Amino acid sequence: MTTRLERARLGEMQVRLVNVRRRGAVHDAREVSLRLACEGAFAEGFTAGDNRRLLPGDALRNTVLALARREPVDRLEHFGARLGAHLLDECPWLERVTVTLEERPWVRVAVPGREGREPHAHAFLAGGAETWTAEATCARDGTRWTSGLRALEVMRTAGVAFEGHAQVRYGSVAPPAHAVLRAALDARWEWSEAPGDFAAANSQARDALLAAFATEAAPSVPALVHRMALAALGRVPALARVHLALSLRACALADLAPLGLDNPGEVYVPAEEPHGLVEATVARA
């Protein structure tokens, strides 16, 4: 039998760290989870049992921790690029390193101060409505970045139509007149070039997505998703493409008739499963 090894990757998943930067009495805290995937000239490790170019998991984990001590863990995109570049420099047989990162946000506890409530210098609460994500793909000829967010829960109680869809034999009844759109949004955007400030550009993309979600009158959820992607591309010129996945969570109008009550679109019963999926990738032509 003749075969060939088409693709091989080695890496480490769910490498987690908490980074504390101490600026005197004021501390900054970040919690980051990373996944590393390395590609390169180490096929013999798979086909012939030659381990000389295979990086063990503890080496990758220790590299993450050492760089977190030596380099600032500021923006996910920058830290991922520095980590990938470091591994390429250390291991000349590697051709590409992809670093995928997620950040769990922590916000300062507000405590009484001389001018009302003030952020505490070194006490934090888990905060944020979503998880920020980034991916740095580092190769010998340069670095490509993807940024985004995950699990941002959104809801809209008017302005999106649910009528006129295709029907099959076992389709359900018509949607209620007061349908609620409740969903979790995952979004990724690829950069045509690195922006001057990843944090500011990411915030602009997020704001554009949410503004379109809130204000666009759409004939369907897919049309709304498309308009959200267009809004992000229009707001941030450095974006090359935007990928959106909207996980639709059921929110059914409660039947209060058996209780002798009407329900003019005020009481709903949410459900987490099953849920629908509307997904689209929109790129510049």
C-alpha positions as a Markdown table, in Angstrom:
| # | Residue | x | y | z |
|---|---|---|---|---|
| 1 | Met | 0.0 | 0.0 | 0.0 |
| 2 | Thr | 1.3 | 3.4 | -1.0 |
| 3 | Thr | 0.5 | 6.4 | 1.3 |
| 4 | Arg | 1.7 | 9.8 | 2.1 |
| 5 | Leu | 1.5 | 12.0 | 5.2 |
| 6 | Glu | -0.6 | 15.0 | 3.9 |
| 7 | Arg | -0.5 | 17.1 | 7.0 |
| 8 | Ala | 0.9 | 16.9 | 10.5 |
| 9 | Arg | 0.7 | 19.3 | 13.5 |
| 10 | Leu | 1.9 | 19.2 | 17.0 |
| 11 | Gly | 0.9 | 21.5 | 19.8 |
| 12 | Glu | -0.6 | 22.0 | 23.2 |
| 13 | Met | -4.2 | 23.0 | 24.1 |
| 14 | Gln | -5.7 | 24.8 | 27.1 |
| 15 | Val | -2.6 | 26.4 | 28.3 |
| 16 | Arg | -3.9 | 28.8 | 30.9 |
| 17 | Leu | -2.2 | 31.7 | 32.8 |
| 18 | Val | -3.1 | 34.6 | 34.9 |
| 19 | Asn | -0.8 | 37.6 | 34.4 |
| 20 | Val | -0.5 | 40.2 | 37.1 |
| 21 | Arg | 1.4 | 43.4 | 36.3 |
| 22 | Arg | 2.2 | 45.3 | 39.5 |
| 23 | Arg | 2.5 | 49.1 | 39.0 |
| 24 | Gly | 3.2 | 50.0 | 42.6 |
| 25 | Ala | 0.0 | 49.7 | 44.5 |
| 26 | Val | -2.0 | 49.4 | 41.3 |
| 27 | His | -2.2 | 45.9 | 39.7 |
| 28 | Asp | -3.5 | 44.8 | 36.3 |
| 29 | Ala | -4.8 | 41.3 | 35.9 |
| 30 | Arg | -5.5 | 39.2 | 32.8 |
| 31 | Glu | -6.5 | 35.6 | 32.4 |
| 32 | Val | -5.7 | 34.0 | 29.1 |
| 33 | Ser | -6.2 | 30.5 | 27.6 |
| 34 | Leu | -4.0 | 29.5 | 24.6 |
| 35 | Arg | -3.7 | 26.8 | 22.0 |
| 36 | Leu | -0.5 | 26.3 | 20.0 |
| 37 | Ala | -0.2 | 24.3 | 16.8 |
| 38 | Cys | 3.1 | 23.9 | 15.1 |
| 39 | Glu | 3.8 | 22.8 | 11.5 |
| 40 | Gly | 7.1 | 22.1 | 9.8 |
| 41 | Ala | 9.7 | 19.5 | 8.8 |
| 42 | Phe | 9.0 | 16.8 | 11.4 |
| 43 | Ala | 7.2 | 14.2 | 9.3 |
| 44 | Glu | 9.8 | 11.6 | 10.3 |
| 45 | Gly | 8.4 | 11.8 | 13.9 |
| 46 | Phe | 5.1 | 10.4 | 12.6 |
| 47 | Thr | 6.4 | 8.0 | 9.9 |
| 48 | Ala | 9.7 | 6.8 | 11.3 |
| 49 | Gly | 9.6 | 7.4 | 15.0 |
| 50 | Asp | 12.3 | 10.0 | 14.9 |
| 51 | Asn | 11.6 | 12.4 | 17.9 |
| 52 | Arg | 14.5 | 14.8 | 17.4 |
| 53 | Arg | 12.2 | 17.5 | 16.0 |
| 54 | Leu | 9.1 | 16.9 | 18.1 |
| 55 | Leu | 8.4 | 19.5 | 20.8 |
| 56 | Pro | 7.0 | 17.9 | 23.9 |
| 57 | Gly | 4.0 | 19.5 | 25.6 |
| 58 | Asp | 5.9 | 20.7 | 28.7 |
| 59 | Ala | 8.3 | 22.6 | 26.5 |
| 60 | Leu | 5.5 | 24.5 | 24.9 |
| 61 | Arg | 3.8 | 25.2 | 28.2 |
| 62 | Asn | 7.0 | 26.4 | 29.8 |
| 63 | Thr | 7.6 | 28.7 | 26.8 |
| 64 | Val | 4.2 | 30.3 | 27.3 |
| 65 | Leu | 4.9 | 30.9 | 30.9 |
| 66 | Ala | 8.5 | 32.2 | 30.3 |
| 67 | Leu | 7.3 | 34.7 | 27.7 |
| 68 | Ala | 4.5 | 35.9 | 30.0 |
| 69 | Arg | 7.3 | 36.7 | 32.5 |
| 70 | Arg | 9.6 | 38.3 | 29.9 |
| 71 | Glu | 7.1 | 40.1 | 27.6 |
| 72 | Pro | 4.0 | 42.1 | 28.4 |
| 73 | Val | 0.7 | 40.2 | 28.0 |
| 74 | Asp | -1.0 | 43.2 | 26.7 |
| 75 | Arg | -3.1 | 42.6 | 23.6 |
| 76 | Leu | -3.9 | 39.0 | 22.7 |
| 77 | Glu | -2.8 | 39.6 | 19.1 |
| 78 | His | 0.6 | 41.0 | 20.1 |
| 79 | Phe | 1.4 | 38.3 | 22.7 |
| 80 | Gly | 0.4 | 35.5 | 20.2 |
| 81 | Ala | 2.7 | 37.0 | 17.5 |
| 82 | Arg | 5.6 | 37.2 | 19.9 |
| 83 | Leu | 5.1 | 33.6 | 21.1 |
| 84 | Gly | 4.9 | 32.3 | 17.5 |
| 85 | Ala | 8.0 | 34.3 | 16.4 |
| 86 | His | 9.9 | 33.0 | 19.4 |
| 87 | Leu | 9.2 | 29.4 | 18.5 |
| 88 | Leu | 10.2 | 30.0 | 14.9 |
| 89 | Asp | 13.5 | 31.5 | 16.1 |
| 90 | Glu | 14.2 | 28.6 | 18.5 |
| 91 | Cys | 13.2 | 25.8 | 16.1 |
| 92 | Pro | 14.5 | 26.4 | 12.5 |
| 93 | Trp | 12.6 | 23.3 | 11.3 |
| 94 | Leu | 9.3 | 24.8 | 12.1 |
| 95 | Glu | 7.5 | 26.5 | 9.2 |
| 96 | Arg | 4.3 | 27.9 | 10.8 |
| 97 | Val | 3.0 | 28.4 | 14.4 |
| 98 | Thr | -0.6 | 29.2 | 15.0 |
| 99 | Val | -1.4 | 30.6 | 18.4 |
| 100 | Thr | -5.1 | 30.8 | 19.3 |
| 101 | Leu | -6.0 | 32.8 | 22.4 |
| 102 | Glu | -9.0 | 33.6 | 24.6 |
| 103 | Glu | -9.2 | 36.2 | 27.4 |
| 104 | Arg | -11.6 | 36.0 | 30.3 |
| 105 | Pro | -12.2 | 39.6 | 31.3 |
| 106 | Trp | -11.7 | 40.8 | 34.9 |
| 107 | Val | -12.8 | 44.3 | 36.0 |
| 108 | Arg | -12.0 | 46.2 | 39.1 |
| 109 | Val | -14.3 | 46.1 | 42.1 |
| 110 | Ala | -15.9 | 49.5 | 42.7 |
| 111 | Val | -15.4 | 50.6 | 46.3 |
| 112 | Pro | -16.4 | 53.8 | 48.2 |
| 113 | Gly | -13.9 | 56.6 | 47.7 |
| 114 | Arg | -13.4 | 60.3 | 48.2 |
| 115 | Glu | -15.3 | 61.1 | 45.0 |
| 116 | Gly | -18.0 | 58.4 | 45.1 |
| 117 | Arg | -17.3 | 54.8 | 44.0 |
| 118 | Glu | -13.8 | 54.2 | 42.7 |
| 119 | Pro | -12.1 | 51.2 | 41.1 |
| 120 | His | -10.0 | 49.2 | 43.6 |
| 121 | Ala | -6.3 | 49.0 | 42.9 |
| 122 | His | -6.0 | 45.2 | 43.2 |
| 123 | Ala | -9.5 | 43.6 | 43.7 |
| 124 | Phe | -11.3 | 42.2 | 40.6 |
| 125 | Leu | -14.6 | 40.7 | 39.5 |
| 126 | Ala | -15.2 | 38.5 | 36.6 |
| 127 | Gly | -16.8 | 40.8 | 34.0 |
| 128 | Gly | -17.7 | 41.3 | 30.4 |
| 129 | Ala | -20.6 | 40.0 | 28.4 |
| 130 | Glu | -18.3 | 38.0 | 26.0 |
| 131 | Thr | -14.9 | 36.3 | 25.7 |
| 132 | Trp | -12.4 | 38.1 | 23.4 |
| 133 | Thr | -10.5 | 35.9 | 21.0 |
| 134 | Ala | -7.5 | 36.2 | 18.7 |
| 135 | Glu | -5.3 | 34.1 | 16.5 |
| 136 | Ala | -1.8 | 34.8 | 15.3 |
| 137 | Thr | -0.5 | 32.6 | 12.4 |
| 138 | Cys | 3.2 | 33.1 | 12.3 |
| 139 | Ala | 5.2 | 31.9 | 9.3 |
| 140 | Arg | 8.6 | 32.6 | 7.8 |
| 141 | Asp | 7.1 | 35.1 | 5.4 |
| 142 | Gly | 5.0 | 37.1 | 7.9 |
| 143 | Thr | 2.1 | 37.0 | 10.4 |
| 144 | Arg | -1.6 | 37.0 | 9.8 |
| 145 | Trp | -4.1 | 38.0 | 12.5 |
| 146 | Thr | -7.7 | 37.1 | 13.3 |
| 147 | Ser | -9.6 | 38.8 | 16.2 |
| 148 | Gly | -13.1 | 38.4 | 17.5 |
| 149 | Leu | -15.4 | 37.6 | 20.3 |
| 150 | Arg | -17.4 | 34.5 | 21.5 |
| 151 | Ala | -20.6 | 33.9 | 23.4 |
| 152 | Leu | -22.0 | 37.4 | 23.4 |
| 153 | Glu | -25.6 | 37.0 | 24.3 |
| 154 | Val | -28.0 | 39.4 | 22.6 |
| 155 | Met | -31.8 | 39.8 | 22.4 |
| 156 | Arg | -34.2 | 41.8 | 20.3 |
| 157 | Thr | -37.9 | 42.1 | 20.9 |
| 158 | Ala | -39.0 | 43.8 | 17.6 |
| 159 | Gly | -37.8 | 44.7 | 14.1 |
| 160 | Val | -36.9 | 41.3 | 12.7 |
| 161 | Ala | -39.4 | 39.4 | 10.6 |
| 162 | Phe | -39.9 | 35.6 | 10.8 |
| 163 | Glu | -42.5 | 35.2 | 8.1 |
| 164 | Gly | -42.4 | 33.8 | 4.6 |
| 165 | His | -39.8 | 31.0 | 5.0 |
| 166 | Ala | -39.8 | 27.8 | 3.0 |
| 167 | Gln | -42.0 | 25.0 | 4.4 |
| 168 | Val | -41.6 | 21.2 | 4.4 |
| 169 | Arg | -44.2 | 18.6 | 5.2 |
| 170 | Tyr | -43.4 | 18.5 | 8.9 |
| 171 | Gly | -42.8 | 22.1 | 9.4 |
| 172 | Ser | -44.1 | 23.8 | 12.5 |
| 173 | Val | -46.9 | 26.3 | 12.9 |
| 174 | Ala | -46.5 | 30.0 | 11.9 |
| 175 | Pro | -44.4 | 32.1 | 14.3 |
| 176 | Pro | -46.2 | 34.3 | 16.8 |
| 177 | Ala | -46.9 | 37.9 | 16.1 |
| 178 | His | -44.6 | 39.1 | 18.8 |
| 179 | Ala | -41.5 | 36.9 | 18.2 |
| 180 | Val | -38.4 | 37.5 | 20.2 |
| 181 | Leu | -34.9 | 37.1 | 18.8 |
| 182 | Arg | -32.6 | 35.7 | 21.5 |
| 183 | Ala | -29.2 | 34.4 | 20.5 |
| 184 | Ala | -25.5 | 34.0 | 21.2 |
| 185 | Leu | -23.1 | 35.7 | 18.8 |
| 186 | Asp | -19.7 | 34.3 | 17.8 |
| 187 | Ala | -17.7 | 36.7 | 15.6 |
| 188 | Arg | -14.3 | 36.6 | 13.9 |
| 189 | Trp | -12.7 | 39.1 | 11.7 |
| 190 | Glu | -9.5 | 38.8 | 9.6 |
| 191 | Trp | -7.2 | 41.7 | 9.2 |
| 192 | Ser | -5.8 | 42.7 | 5.8 |
| 193 | Glu | -3.1 | 44.5 | 7.8 |
| 194 | Ala | -2.4 | 45.0 | 11.5 |
| 195 | Pro | -4.2 | 48.1 | 12.8 |
| 196 | Gly | -2.3 | 50.7 | 14.8 |
| 197 | Asp | -4.3 | 49.8 | 17.9 |
| 198 | Phe | -5.9 | 46.3 | 18.1 |
| 199 | Ala | -7.9 | 47.2 | 21.2 |
| 200 | Ala | -9.5 | 50.3 | 19.6 |
| 201 | Ala | -10.2 | 48.6 | 16.2 |
| 202 | Asn | -11.7 | 45.6 | 17.9 |
| 203 | Ser | -14.0 | 47.8 | 20.0 |
| 204 | Gln | -15.1 | 49.6 | 16.8 |
| 205 | Ala | -15.9 | 46.3 | 15.1 |
| 206 | Arg | -17.9 | 45.2 | 18.1 |
| 207 | Asp | -19.8 | 48.5 | 18.3 |
| 208 | Ala | -20.7 | 48.3 | 14.6 |
| 209 | Leu | -22.0 | 44.8 | 15.0 |
| 210 | Leu | -24.2 | 45.6 | 17.9 |
| 211 | Ala | -25.4 | 48.9 | 16.4 |
| 212 | Ala | -26.6 | 47.0 | 13.3 |
| 213 | Phe | -28.1 | 44.3 | 15.4 |
| 214 | Ala | -30.1 | 46.8 | 17.4 |
| 215 | Thr | -31.2 | 49.2 | 14.6 |
| 216 | Glu | -31.5 | 47.4 | 11.3 |
| 217 | Ala | -35.0 | 46.5 | 10.3 |
| 218 | Ala | -34.5 | 43.1 | 8.6 |
| 219 | Pro | -36.8 | 40.7 | 6.7 |
| 220 | Ser | -35.1 | 37.7 | 8.3 |
| 221 | Val | -32.3 | 36.8 | 10.7 |
| 222 | Pro | -29.9 | 35.9 | 7.8 |
| 223 | Ala | -30.5 | 39.3 | 6.4 |
| 224 | Leu | -29.7 | 40.9 | 9.8 |
| 225 | Val | -26.5 | 38.8 | 10.1 |
| 226 | His | -25.4 | 40.0 | 6.6 |
| 227 | Arg | -26.1 | 43.6 | 7.5 |
| 228 | Met | -24.1 | 43.3 | 10.7 |
| 229 | Ala | -21.1 | 42.0 | 8.8 |
| 230 | Leu | -21.4 | 44.9 | 6.3 |
| 231 | Ala | -21.5 | 47.3 | 9.2 |
| 232 | Ala | -18.3 | 46.0 | 10.7 |
| 233 | Leu | -16.5 | 46.1 | 7.3 |
| 234 | Gly | -17.7 | 49.6 | 6.7 |
| 235 | Arg | -16.6 | 50.8 | 10.2 |
| 236 | Val | -13.1 | 49.3 | 10.2 |
| 237 | Pro | -11.2 | 49.6 | 6.9 |
| 238 | Ala | -8.4 | 47.2 | 7.9 |
| 239 | Leu | -10.8 | 44.3 | 8.1 |
| 240 | Ala | -10.6 | 41.8 | 5.1 |
| 241 | Arg | -13.5 | 39.6 | 6.0 |
| 242 | Val | -16.0 | 39.0 | 8.8 |
| 243 | His | -17.4 | 35.7 | 9.9 |
| 244 | Leu | -20.6 | 35.7 | 12.1 |
| 245 | Ala | -22.4 | 32.8 | 13.7 |
| 246 | Leu | -25.6 | 33.5 | 15.5 |
| 247 | Ser | -26.9 | 30.6 | 17.7 |
| 248 | Leu | -30.6 | 31.1 | 18.0 |
| 249 | Arg | -32.1 | 30.3 | 21.4 |
| 250 | Ala | -35.8 | 29.5 | 21.4 |
| 251 | Cys | -38.0 | 32.0 | 23.3 |
| 252 | Ala | -41.6 | 30.8 | 23.0 |
| 253 | Leu | -44.6 | 32.8 | 23.8 |
| 254 | Ala | -46.2 | 31.3 | 26.8 |
| 255 | Asp | -49.8 | 29.9 | 26.4 |
| 256 | Leu | -51.7 | 31.5 | 29.2 |
| 257 | Ala | -55.2 | 30.7 | 27.8 |
| 258 | Pro | -55.6 | 27.7 | 30.1 |
| 259 | Leu | -55.1 | 30.1 | 33.0 |
| 260 | Gly | -57.8 | 32.5 | 31.7 |
| 261 | Leu | -55.2 | 35.1 | 30.7 |
| 262 | Asp | -54.2 | 36.7 | 27.4 |
| 263 | Asn | -50.5 | 37.2 | 26.4 |
| 264 | Pro | -49.9 | 40.1 | 24.1 |
| 265 | Gly | -46.2 | 39.4 | 23.8 |
| 266 | Glu | -45.2 | 39.9 | 27.4 |
| 267 | Val | -44.4 | 36.4 | 28.9 |
| 268 | Tyr | -42.0 | 34.0 | 27.2 |
| 269 | Val | -40.4 | 30.7 | 28.0 |
| 270 | Pro | -36.7 | 30.5 | 27.1 |
| 271 | Ala | -35.0 | 27.3 | 26.1 |
| 272 | Glu | -31.3 | 26.5 | 25.5 |
| 273 | Glu | -31.7 | 23.5 | 23.3 |
| 274 | Pro | -32.3 | 22.8 | 20.5 |
| 275 | His | -31.2 | 26.0 | 18.9 |
| 276 | Gly | -30.9 | 27.2 | 15.3 |
| 277 | Leu | -27.8 | 28.5 | 13.5 |
| 278 | Val | -27.3 | 31.3 | 11.1 |
| 279 | Glu | -23.8 | 31.7 | 9.8 |
| 280 | Ala | -22.1 | 33.8 | 7.2 |
| 281 | Thr | -18.7 | 35.0 | 6.0 |
| 282 | Val | -18.6 | 38.4 | 4.2 |
| 283 | Ala | -15.4 | 39.5 | 2.5 |
| 284 | Arg | -14.4 | 42.5 | 0.6 |
| 285 | Ala | -14.6 | 42.0 | -3.2 |
